[in-house]
């Protein structure tokens, strides 16, 4: 479960098994029992969210925007090139 970065207690990561066939590049955000999934393309958007408030989700989206390159690079390092979107 590669962790890409952390921000204010939220861990941004992806699972090593992201579906078969693999889903497009995305990242999960978790703090305690709260969990969200964010698609990166065509722009960061919430796929699903449980337990985060609307303001926390705005912060998560902003952090994903700021770290899109890091997320995609880590995804490609883990899964291989050509699986980004």
C-alpha positions as CSV (number, residue, x, y, z in Angstrom):
1,X,0.0,0.0,0.0
2,X,2.3,2.8,-1.2
3,X,1.9,6.1,0.6
4,X,2.5,9.1,-1.7
5,X,2.3,11.9,0.9
6,X,0.6,13.0,4.1
7,X,-1.1,16.3,4.9
8,X,-2.6,17.4,8.2
9,X,-3.1,13.8,9.4
10,X,-4.5,12.6,6.1
11,X,-2.6,9.8,4.4
12,X,-2.7,9.8,0.5
13,X,-2.1,6.3,-0.9
14,X,-3.2,3.6,-3.3
15,X,-3.7,-0.1,-2.9
16,X,-1.3,-2.5,-4.5
17,X,-4.3,-4.3,-6.0
18,X,-6.3,-1.6,-7.9
19,X,-8.6,-3.9,-9.8
20,X,-8.3,-6.2,-12.8
21,X,-8.2,-4.6,-15.2
22,X,-6.5,-1.9,-13.2
23,X,-8.6,1.3,-12.7
24,X,-7.3,4.6,-14.0
25,X,-4.9,6.5,-11.8
26,X,-6.4,7.7,-8.6
27,X,-5.5,8.1,-5.0
28,X,-7.2,7.3,-1.7
29,X,-7.2,9.6,1.3
30,X,-7.6,8.4,4.9
31,X,-7.7,9.8,8.3
32,X,-8.9,7.5,11.0
33,X,-12.2,6.0,9.8
34,X,-12.7,8.6,7.1
35,X,-11.9,7.5,3.6
36,X,-12.1,9.0,0.1
37,X,-11.2,8.1,-3.4
38,X,-10.1,10.7,-5.9
39,X,-9.8,10.3,-9.7
40,X,-6.9,12.4,-11.1
41,X,-8.1,12.8,-14.7
42,X,-9.4,14.8,-16.5
43,X,-9.2,16.8,-13.3
44,X,-9.3,15.8,-9.7
45,X,-12.8,14.7,-8.6
46,X,-14.2,12.8,-5.7
47,X,-15.2,9.2,-6.7
48,X,-16.5,8.4,-3.3
49,X,-16.1,9.7,0.3
50,X,-17.1,8.5,3.7
51,X,-16.7,10.5,6.9
52,X,-15.0,13.7,5.5
53,X,-16.8,17.0,5.7
54,X,-17.3,19.1,2.6
55,X,-14.5,21.5,3.7
56,X,-12.2,18.6,4.3
57,X,-13.0,17.3,0.8
58,X,-12.1,20.6,-0.7
59,X,-8.8,20.5,1.1
60,X,-8.2,16.9,-0.2
61,X,-9.0,17.9,-3.8
62,X,-6.6,20.9,-3.5
63,X,-3.8,18.7,-2.1
64,X,-4.4,16.2,-4.9
65,X,-4.1,19.0,-7.5
66,X,-0.9,20.2,-5.8
67,X,0.6,16.7,-5.8
68,X,-0.8,15.2,-9.1
69,X,2.7,14.8,-10.6
70,X,3.9,13.0,-7.4
71,X,0.9,10.7,-7.4
72,X,1.2,9.8,-11.1
73,X,5.0,9.2,-10.7
74,X,4.5,7.0,-7.7
75,X,1.7,5.1,-9.5
76,X,3.9,4.5,-12.5
77,X,6.8,3.4,-10.4
78,X,4.6,0.9,-8.6
79,X,2.5,-0.4,-11.5
80,X,4.6,0.4,-14.5
81,X,4.4,3.0,-17.2
82,X,1.3,3.3,-19.4
83,X,-1.3,2.8,-16.7
84,X,-1.8,6.4,-15.7
85,X,-5.1,7.1,-17.5
